[in-house]
Amino acid sequence: MKKIFLVVILSIMAFFPDCKKTDLPHVCATCIEAHSHYTAADYCGAGADVDAYIKNLIDQGNKVGESWSCTKH
């Protein structure tokens, strides 16, 4: 009886898609350059990826005289 139950459960599970949480972006950054008032397109992704994007934008901008301000939402 346990084997039949196990086979039925495994068969049912085969018809359902993976129920894991999807990898949807959950954090976005909006960045504005202070001198030109240019607003970059929002960057969305995992929190660590957004933090890296902001750091890179600020670091690269500082090298060419830009001053970026970013907010995460």
C-alpha positions as CSV (number, residue, x, y, z in Angstrom):
1,M,0.0,0.0,0.0
2,K,2.9,2.4,0.8
3,K,4.5,1.7,-2.5
4,I,1.2,2.5,-4.4
5,F,0.8,5.7,-2.4
6,L,4.4,6.7,-3.1
7,V,4.0,6.1,-6.9
8,V,0.7,8.1,-6.9
9,I,2.4,11.0,-5.1
10,L,5.4,11.0,-7.4
11,S,3.2,10.9,-10.4
12,I,1.2,13.8,-9.3
13,M,4.3,15.8,-8.5
14,A,5.6,15.2,-12.0
15,F,2.6,17.1,-13.5
16,F,3.1,20.3,-11.4
17,P,5.8,22.9,-12.2
18,D,8.5,23.6,-9.8
19,C,7.0,25.5,-6.9
20,K,10.1,27.4,-6.0
21,K,9.9,31.2,-5.7
22,T,10.7,32.7,-9.1
23,D,13.8,34.9,-9.5
24,L,11.9,38.1,-10.1
25,P,13.7,41.4,-9.4
26,H,12.7,42.6,-6.0
27,V,14.7,45.8,-5.6
28,C,15.1,48.7,-8.0
29,A,17.4,51.8,-8.0
30,T,16.6,55.2,-9.5
31,C,19.6,57.3,-10.0
32,I,19.9,61.0,-10.9
33,E,23.1,62.9,-11.8
34,A,23.3,66.2,-9.9
35,H,24.9,68.5,-12.5
36,S,22.9,67.5,-15.6
37,H,19.8,66.3,-13.8
38,Y,19.9,63.2,-16.1
39,T,17.9,60.3,-14.7
40,A,19.2,56.9,-15.6
41,A,16.8,54.1,-16.4
42,D,15.8,52.2,-13.3
43,Y,18.0,49.2,-12.5
44,C,16.2,46.2,-10.9
45,G,17.4,43.0,-9.5
46,A,18.5,41.2,-6.4
47,G,19.5,43.5,-3.5
48,A,23.2,42.7,-3.8
49,D,23.2,43.3,-7.6
50,V,21.5,46.7,-7.2
51,D,24.0,47.7,-4.5
52,A,26.8,46.8,-6.8
53,Y,25.2,48.8,-9.7
54,I,24.9,51.8,-7.5
55,K,28.5,51.6,-6.2
56,N,29.8,51.1,-9.7
57,L,27.8,54.0,-11.1
58,I,29.0,56.3,-8.3
59,D,32.6,55.2,-8.6
60,Q,32.7,55.5,-12.4
61,G,30.9,58.8,-12.3
62,N,33.3,60.3,-9.8
63,K,36.1,59.5,-12.2
64,V,34.6,61.8,-14.8
65,G,33.2,64.5,-12.6
66,E,29.7,63.3,-12.2
67,S,27.8,63.2,-9.0
68,W,25.1,60.4,-8.8
69,S,22.4,60.1,-6.2
70,C,20.5,56.9,-6.0
71,T,17.4,55.7,-4.2
72,K,16.4,52.1,-3.8
73,H,12.7,51.1,-3.9
